[in-house]
Amino acid sequence: MTKKFIALCACPMGLAHTFMAAEALSDAAKAAGYDEIKIETQGADGIQNRLTAKDIAEADVIIHAIAITPEDNERFEGRDVYEISLQDAIKDADGTLSEIEAMIRSGQ
């Protein structure tokens, strides 16, 4: 079975921290054995690598690492989205992803 991980990283400037969080989450998902990983970034340069309705529908885990309310947030209605800070993603993406997976397994 294919494991799919998606995330959205957003901050007002969308420069260093957005991309540092995206890289950390991507690395954590790879280490956790996800087969498909896609991360959308939002910031001063607009939306990059936009998550599609199909991406969102098929994802096993959805994380929003954000410092602002993301654009087009309604795309995620009806899905469990785990919201964390950009700093949590940058400092401990592995631990954060492990905690989220444990919550999903326990049905929380």
Secondary structure as UniProt FT lines:
FT   STRAND          4..10
FT   HELIX           16..31
FT   TURN            32..33
FT   STRAND          36..43
FT   TURN            44..45
FT   STRAND          46..48
FT   HELIX           53..58
FT   STRAND          61..66
FT   TURN            71..72
FT   HELIX           73..76
FT   TURN            77..78
FT   STRAND          82..84
FT   HELIX           86..106
//
